[in-house]
Each structure stands twice: as structure tokens, then as C-alpha cells.
Amino acid sequence: EPSGTAGQPILSAIQGEGLSLTFVAVVRYFGGILLGTGGLVRAYGGTARLCLRAAEKMVRVPMSEVKIEVPMEFIGVLYQSTRSCSRIREDFTN
């Protein structure tokens, strides 16, 4: 493909949809030079954009597992510190 007619339009479609960590594969079955560079840009970018708009989106929230051991007299401080965390698993084993 001529430079700038496939990868950049697809990347622009991904960015235009506000996505990251996204993979898009576009396969072109029509060969030749009849589309020209403008037609290729519209074909690749437009196809990617249509697919991205129709695709199911999933938000991935990075998480880490952390083990914290504190004496019982500090449990209140620990709860206060982790209050804003969305997912906390408590295990009160020795």
C-alpha cells in the first residue's frame, strides 16, 4: 500500500473513538490502483471506524493484589486508608 494509506487511517479511527489497547485488522480483497490513495485512506479508515463503533467495548481497570498485615490496633487506620478502593478482599486469618 502507498505510505500513509492504511496504518495511519486505522490508528486515527482508534484514537477518534477514544480507545486504547485496541487491535484492528482490515483485509482488502479488491486489488489494483483504482481506488487511489484517497480511496484507500477512506476504505481503511472508514472500515475500521465502522467496526469500532459496532464492537462491544470493555473497560479494563488495572488492579494489583497487595497483602497487608497490621496489628489489630491499626485496623481502623487501614480501613480509613483503603476506603476509596473499589475492591477489597478481607482475610482475618493468622
Solvent accessible surface area in square Angstrom, and as a share of the most:
residue,aa,sasa,rsa
1,E,113,0.51
2,P,63,0.40
3,S,120,0.77
4,G,48,0.46
5,T,4,0.02
6,A,23,0.18
7,G,52,0.50
8,Q,99,0.44
9,P,12,0.08
10,I,25,0.13
11,L,78,0.39
12,S,45,0.29
13,A,0,0.00
14,I,20,0.10
15,Q,110,0.49
16,G,61,0.59
17,E,50,0.22
18,G,68,0.65
19,L,47,0.24
20,S,90,0.58
21,L,179,0.89
22,T,47,0.28
23,F,179,0.75
24,V,31,0.18
25,A,74,0.57
26,V,37,0.21
27,V,104,0.60
28,R,71,0.26
29,Y,201,0.76
30,F,105,0.44
31,G,48,0.47
32,G,56,0.54
33,I,162,0.82
34,L,149,0.74
35,L,70,0.35
36,G,34,0.33
37,T,80,0.46
38,G,33,0.32
39,G,10,0.10
40,L,10,0.05
41,V,60,0.34
42,R,169,0.62
43,A,38,0.29
44,Y,15,0.06
45,G,5,0.05
46,G,26,0.25
47,T,57,0.33
48,A,0,0.00
49,R,73,0.27
50,L,127,0.63
51,C,75,0.45
52,L,12,0.06
53,R,151,0.55
54,A,90,0.70
55,A,50,0.39
56,E,169,0.76
57,K,97,0.41
58,M,148,0.66
59,V,131,0.76
60,R,183,0.67
61,V,105,0.60
62,P,128,0.80
63,M,107,0.48
64,S,100,0.64
65,E,152,0.68
66,V,107,0.62
67,K,171,0.72
68,I,94,0.48
69,E,141,0.63
70,V,54,0.31
71,P,73,0.46
72,M,135,0.60
73,E,134,0.60
74,F,104,0.43
75,I,42,0.21
76,G,46,0.44
77,V,97,0.56
78,L,41,0.20
79,Y,100,0.38
80,Q,107,0.48
81,S,81,0.52
82,T,29,0.17
83,R,178,0.65
84,S,108,0.70
85,C,72,0.43
86,S,103,0.66
87,R,182,0.66
88,I,90,0.46
89,R,194,0.71
90,E,96,0.43
91,D,93,0.48
92,F,130,0.54
93,T,107,0.62
94,N,201,1.03
